[in-house]
Amino acid sequence: MEIFESNAREYGKGLKKLEPNDLNNSRIINLEKIDEKSERTVMKIYSSYRISVLSGESDNTLSGDLNDLNDLNDIFLKIVKG
């Protein structure tokens, strides 16, 4: 929801409502812009993380591996900056 909050309207008692066009103006990454090498890197990191969570070896965060976080950050920053 955080991704969309900047575009949502807020009504009484904190009700937040998204209109169809709010989604069009949301700040999300266009996944079609990811090149094949970056896609493989993201999938490798995700797969490794998922396996560690399912096996109970993870605390459900990526914070344990700063290299993975830095790699993901670099990939997504490159896409955002165009």
GROMACS elastic network, one bead per residue, 0.5 to 0.9 nm:
[ bonds ]
;  ai    aj funct       b0    kb
    1     4     6  0.53563   500
    1     5     6  0.61118   500
    2     5     6  0.51410   500
    2     6     6  0.76847   500
    3     6     6  0.72049   500
    3     7     6  0.85788   500
    3    26     6  0.67184   500
    3    27     6  0.63460   500
    3    28     6  0.70058   500
    4     7     6  0.55671   500
    4     8     6  0.63076   500
    4    18     6  0.78557   500
    4    22     6  0.75049   500
    4    23     6  0.70244   500
    4    25     6  0.86732   500
    4    26     6  0.56479   500
    4    27     6  0.73571   500
    4    28     6  0.87673   500
    5     8     6  0.50302   500
    5     9     6  0.81454   500
    5    16     6  0.79440   500
    5    18     6  0.84422   500
    5    26     6  0.86014   500
    6     9     6  0.84964   500
    6    26     6  0.77789   500
    6    27     6  0.87997   500
    7    18     6  0.73692   500
    7    19     6  0.87529   500
    7    22     6  0.54738   500
    7    23     6  0.77808   500
    7    25     6  0.71713   500
    7    26     6  0.65394   500
    8    16     6  0.60159   500
    8    17     6  0.55534   500
    8    19     6  0.73450   500
    8    22     6  0.65718   500
    8    23     6  0.89018   500
    9    15     6  0.82460   500
    9    16     6  0.55822   500
    9    17     6  0.52923   500
    9    18     6  0.64872   500
    9    19     6  0.81230   500
    9    22     6  0.89692   500
   10    13     6  0.85191   500
   10    14     6  0.60440   500
   10    15     6  0.55583   500
   10    17     6  0.62930   500
   10    18     6  0.89675   500
   11    14     6  0.59202   500
   11    15     6  0.50503   500
   11    16     6  0.62090   500
   11    17     6  0.75454   500
   12    15     6  0.59598   500
   12    16     6  0.87447   500
   18    21     6  0.81152   500
   18    22     6  0.58905   500
   18    23     6  0.73258   500
   19    22     6  0.51539   500
   19    23     6  0.71603   500
   20    23     6  0.57637   500
   20    24     6  0.71937   500
   21    25     6  0.65459   500
   21    26     6  0.88177   500
   22    25     6  0.52562   500
   22    26     6  0.62548   500
   23    26     6  0.51374   500
   23    27     6  0.86576   500
   24    27     6  0.86818   500
   25    28     6  0.88270   500
   28    31     6  0.88579   500
   28    80     6  0.88062   500
   29    32     6  0.86439   500
   29    33     6  0.81793   500
   29    76     6  0.75305   500
   29    79     6  0.72617   500
   29    80     6  0.67277   500
   30    33     6  0.57750   500
   30    34     6  0.78729   500
   30    79     6  0.79462   500
   30    80     6  0.85205   500
   31    34     6  0.56441   500
   31    79     6  0.87151   500
   32    35     6  0.80465   500
   33    79     6  0.65172   500
   33    82     6  0.87752   500
   34    37     6  0.82135   500
   34    38     6  0.61301   500
   34    39     6  0.60241   500
   34    75     6  0.80052   500
   34    76     6  0.83861   500
   34    79     6  0.69464   500
   35    38     6  0.54147   500
   35    39     6  0.61077   500
   35    40     6  0.87357   500
   36    40     6  0.61747   500
   36    41     6  0.86377   500
   37    40     6  0.52065   500
   37    41     6  0.63390   500
   37    42     6  0.87812   500
   38    42     6  0.61541   500
   38    43     6  0.85311   500
   38    72     6  0.86790   500
   38    75     6  0.64454   500
   39    42     6  0.51399   500
   39    43     6  0.60887   500
   39    44     6  0.84874   500
   39    75     6  0.89664   500
   40    43     6  0.51082   500
   40    44     6  0.59975   500
   40    45     6  0.85958   500
   41    44     6  0.51016   500
   41    45     6  0.62135   500
   41    46     6  0.85366   500
   41    71     6  0.80392   500
   41    72     6  0.81302   500
   41    75     6  0.89175   500
   42    45     6  0.52360   500
   42    46     6  0.60575   500
   42    47     6  0.84964   500
   42    68     6  0.88503   500
   42    71     6  0.83422   500
   42    72     6  0.66814   500
   42    75     6  0.83956   500
   43    47     6  0.59016   500
   43    48     6  0.84586   500
   44    47     6  0.51453   500
   44    48     6  0.61372   500
   44    49     6  0.85193   500
   45    48     6  0.52174   500
   45    49     6  0.60773   500
   45    50     6  0.85172   500
   45    68     6  0.65424   500
   45    69     6  0.89956   500
   45    72     6  0.84180   500
   46    49     6  0.50711   500
   46    50     6  0.59610   500
   46    51     6  0.85402   500
   47    50     6  0.50829   500
   47    51     6  0.61465   500
   47    52     6  0.86091   500
   48    51     6  0.52587   500
   48    52     6  0.62856   500
   48    53     6  0.87498   500
   49    52     6  0.51512   500
   49    53     6  0.62454   500
   49    54     6  0.86777   500
   49    58     6  0.77445   500
   49    60     6  0.82235   500
   49    61     6  0.83880   500
   49    62     6  0.72225   500
   50    53     6  0.51306   500
   50    54     6  0.61120   500
   50    55     6  0.85057   500
   50    58     6  0.88978   500
   50    60     6  0.88309   500
   51    54     6  0.51740   500
   51    55     6  0.60424   500
   51    56     6  0.85210   500
   51    57     6  0.84312   500
   51    58     6  0.88535   500
   52    55     6  0.52106   500
   52    56     6  0.61504   500
   52    58     6  0.52787   500
   52    59     6  0.88067   500
   52    60     6  0.84440   500
   53    56     6  0.51171   500
   53    57     6  0.59431   500
   53    59     6  0.72162   500
   53    60     6  0.60044   500
   53    61     6  0.88217   500
   54    57     6  0.76772   500
   54    58     6  0.82053   500
   55    58     6  0.77922   500
   56    59     6  0.77808   500
   56    60     6  0.88570   500
   57    60     6  0.88089   500
   58    61     6  0.70452   500
   58    62     6  0.84303   500
   58    64     6  0.84216   500
   59    62     6  0.83395   500
   59    63     6  0.89886   500
   59    64     6  0.85954   500
   60    63     6  0.89081   500
   61    64     6  0.70961   500
   62    65     6  0.59869   500
   62    66     6  0.75993   500
   62    68     6  0.75126   500
   62    69     6  0.67237   500
   63    66     6  0.61133   500
   63    68     6  0.86684   500
   63    69     6  0.71937   500
   64    68     6  0.88612   500
   64    69     6  0.89390   500
   65    68     6  0.55271   500
   65    69     6  0.66019   500
   65    70     6  0.88071   500
   66    70     6  0.59461   500
   66    71     6  0.84147   500
   67    70     6  0.50852   500
   67    71     6  0.60660   500
   67    72     6  0.86121   500
   68    71     6  0.50416   500
   68    72     6  0.61746   500
   68    73     6  0.84871   500
   69    72     6  0.51804   500
   69    73     6  0.60274   500
   69    74     6  0.85462   500
   70    74     6  0.60462   500
   70    75     6  0.85735   500
   71    74     6  0.51747   500
   71    75     6  0.62338   500
   71    76     6  0.87261   500
   72    75     6  0.51427   500
   72    76     6  0.61857   500
   72    77     6  0.84413   500
   73    76     6  0.53231   500
   73    77     6  0.59164   500
   73    78     6  0.84409   500
   74    77     6  0.51993   500
   74    78     6  0.60932   500
   74    79     6  0.87322   500
   75    78     6  0.53045   500
   75    79     6  0.65438   500
   75    80     6  0.89062   500
   76    79     6  0.50789   500
   76    80     6  0.61600   500
   76    81     6  0.85750   500
   77    80     6  0.50400   500
   77    81     6  0.60107   500
   77    82     6  0.84296   500
   78    81     6  0.53329   500
   78    82     6  0.62492   500
   79    82     6  0.51254   500
